[in-house]
Every structure is written in C-alpha cells, then in structure tokens.
Amino acid sequence: MIHQPPTALPRDLLEDEEMRRALETHDFGSVFRLAKDRAGISYSRIAAECDIKPDRVGTLAKGQGRITTFDKVVQIADALRVPGCMVGLAPRPWETGEPPAHTYDSQIGQTSVRRRTVLQAATSTGLAAALPALTKPPAPAHVANGDVERLRHRTARLRRLDDVLGGGDTYRVYLGEYQATKALLRTSTFTPESRRRTVALLAEQAQQAGWAAFDGGQQKQAESLYEESQHAAREAGDADLLGNAYAFLAYQADDRRVAVEIAASSCSTINPSTPAGVRALLHERMAWACALAGQPTRVEHALDAARAALEEQQAGEPQPDWAAWVDQTELDIMTGRCWTELRRPLRAVPVLTRALDRFNDHHARDKALYLSWLADAYVAAGEVEEAAQVAARAWDLSTGVASVRPRQRLAPVLKQLRQHQDLSTVREVMDKIA
C-alpha cells in the first residue's frame, strides 16, 4: 500500500469540478484554498510539505501570484498526491508503484527526488508524454566559455522541435532547460565572460519557453518569461536578445497602441553590429504591430526595412540560431498577413499564395496559421468558395497539433463563411469541419 502523506487530498475533493479546473490550469492558489476550506488542510501544513513559505501560500490562496516552475509543480503534485495527468505531468512514481528515479540536484549537491525525472507533457496525447527524461550533461562546478557553447548548441538542437510540434508538446521541455540554466547560475562559479554568456543563454531560453507557452495558450506564463528574458538580456548586455524580448512583449500587448510603442522599442535596439536576420525579424514584427493598429504607412516602412535587411545579408554572415529561420518566404508571409489585417486582399492574396506554395506541409502548425490568413483575405475579396477550400485545408493541417493558435485564427473566418452556406462548396466544407 502506498503511504499517503498528511497533505494528500481526499478523492472526493480531487473529483470536485472546481478543484479539477484549478489543477488543470495550474491555479494552485485555488488548490490551496480549496484544500484548506474543504479538507481542513492548514496552510502551514501545505507550506511544510510543498516547501513554500507559509506567507507565500496565503498570498497564492488570495489569487496573488502564480506557480510556474517545473520543480514546484512536481513537488506540489507529489505532496498532495495529485495524479500527474491532472497537472500535465507523466504518471508519478507513487502512481505506478515504481521507486522514484534519482537525479543530481545541483542546488544541494546530492541526489534528490525533487528534480524532474520524466519529460512532462502539456497534453495527455502529446508526443512528449511518451518520451523519457531528457539526458542532461552534469552541471560543471566551474563554467567556462566552452561549457556555455555546448549548452547553446543543445538549446539550438531542442529548438528544432518547434518546427514540427506545437507549444503544448514543447513548453515543458523548453521551460526545463531554462530552469536548469537558472540553477546553474546560482550554484556554479564563472569567469565574468562565461557568466555574461550564460545569462544571455538564459534570456534566449526564456524566449523559447515563452514562445511555446504562447503557442500552447498560456498567455500569463508567456508574458512572465518574456519579461524574465528582457531582464536577463539587459544584464548580459545583449542588444539583439533585448530587442527580441521587446518584440515578443509587443505580441502580448492587448492595447494596440502600446504594442506599437513596444515594437518601436524593439527596433531601437538595432545598431551597426546587429545581424541582418535579426534586423529583418524586428522590423517585420514592427510591421505586424502597426498592421493590428491600422497604420498602413508605418507597415510599409517597416516591411521595406525588413526587406532591405535581408537584401544586405552577406552569404555566410553568422546569424543567431533563434533568428536563422527568417528568410524571404517568411517575410512574404508576414507581408501577406499585414495586408490581410489591413483589409487589402488584392495585395495580400498574391503574396501569400506564392509564399505558401514554397512552404512545406511538414510545418503543419505554421502552414495552417498562414493559410488562415489567406482564407481571411479571400473572404475580404468576396471569394468565399475559395476561402472555404483554403480554410478546410488549414483545418486539416491543424488537426492533432498541440497549438491553440490555428483554430483560434480560423474561428472568425469560419463564422463569416457560415453566412454563405447557401453555396454548395461552402456548405460541404462547413459540414466536414462540423
């Protein structure tokens, strides 16, 4: 029989709808409050078992702050005996009856069951759920530049997962890498240069984790990680990563005027040493912010600047891996997206069509997203039958992808198409999607 610690939640509370919703959304403040109110588990007991300061538990229970780190989610789940599937984790050792795997904890210098032992999945059917723990190199006691470079190459390799998987599958992978680097900065020794480079790597990893959170529908976590990245990039003196952090934050801003201001701050980090790919990336994201704000003149200027940056790029010029994907096809797609948002379909449709003809279906999430803008442009042009065909293709590509964005983008397009179901082509597509 598996021993149940004093803080284990009763089964009826785990089946309670409010508790299940709190666990699934990682709203541990509500979890703590419900545990106290309905099961009589004191905040001091929760604090002791979950290794959280008592006043922090009370603050969380009041709805102030969030738990976002891997280690703490695992620790809370194990202390409260919450099944892993309820909080996006693989089955816990106490669920399977297996002894917990031990891994090296760099914070205390000994083996510990509090470190991540499996690759947790953000969706129960995601690829990540079936993978074993990522193998990490042992944390060096003294970090040299060569160590940082090896970690940077590892980050670049893991970034390739984003080419074929959605953020629901990759978020925990990227967040784990970010947390490992954060722990390394706390526990190892550095030269001034190796520390600066490690902090820059932390900024890069925070951006990748934030992007996956955004793609998986976790907006608050994304914003928090982008802000962490901004601070780390500034500390490292890395203007390129700082500019990219601003660009990501511009994506998050609900106020479109504020988004333009943040995007402008992103472009202001550009200097003579900024690689061409980074310049193109920051300018095209500025164009997008201006498109959403309904500023066509600034859109054109930003797109022209991005195009000029790509044209100036020299063969073999080194680009940071996080910006290496920016090319003419991506710029054409952004151009089409901007003109779609500005309701200029005659400009949007040709450029999107040409770009998407060059875009491989293996990148299912991205192609589904980009097709949604093409479908939107066709609707704006009055070509609803063509829009329906494109929307159906986007829907098919988005099926099974652990990303909330393709379906979110398609929703308003499908809503418009429903008004034209008297057309047989549109009706067939709508019936298929339904």
C-alpha angles and dihedrals in degrees: 000000000000114000113242115213119225092260097055110132117238115251093242090056091050087054093049110114095226092049093047091051091049092050095046092052093042090241093154092167088068090043091056093045093050091046090055098041099042105026101030094237107153123229089238090057091048090048093051096047096042095041093238125135110258094236089051090055090053092047091051091048089057090058095256114132135353140246107235108155124102096228095052094047089052091046094051092045091052094044093051093037091237112170110251094235090064094061101034097265131127114253110297120239091249089056094054096038091238123133111258116261114245122222133177114273109206092196095064102020096236141079115290137179090214094078119090109276100178136031103259119217126220091211128040092232098039123123090243091066091068098046125096123235115298110254110239126193114245113272109255118232089221118034116214128185090263090058091053091050091053090051090049091053089050090052090050092052093049090049088068088072087073090064092070107014133063126236091261088068100036105037096088092045092055095040090053091054091049092050092048091054090047089054090048090057090053099047110031134067124241145185111243090256097046090049092050091050092047091052089050089051089051089055090051093048092047089055092050092048090046091051091052091048090051091048091049093051098256099128099167093051090048093052092047092052093047089053090049088051092051092054093046094047091051091049090050092047090234106150094183094056090042090055091049091050089055090048091054091048089052088058089055098050114108093196105076094205090054090047090057091049092051091047089051088053087053092055091046089068090066112112136166092278095051109118116245093243092054091048091051091048095051093046094049091050088051088053091053093051090050092048091055089048091052096245106139097172092056089045091058093047092050094047090048090052091050091049092049090051092054092046090052093051110116122222109263094013106152115246127186110258092239090063100034092100093067109106140137093283092054091047091051090052091050089048090054092046091053094050090047091054089048090052094244099133096164088064096037103049100058096046094045092047093052093046095047091050086064094045118098120233089225086080088067100164095048095042091049089052094049092046088055089063091048090052089049091051091051090052090051089051091052093248094128097158091054089045090054093052092050092046090052091053091049090049092052092049092049094053110114095006113132094228128103095203105079094054091042090054093046095050098080091042092054090047089058092045092055088069089065102050090123084081110084095220092053092044093052092051093047091049090050093051092045 
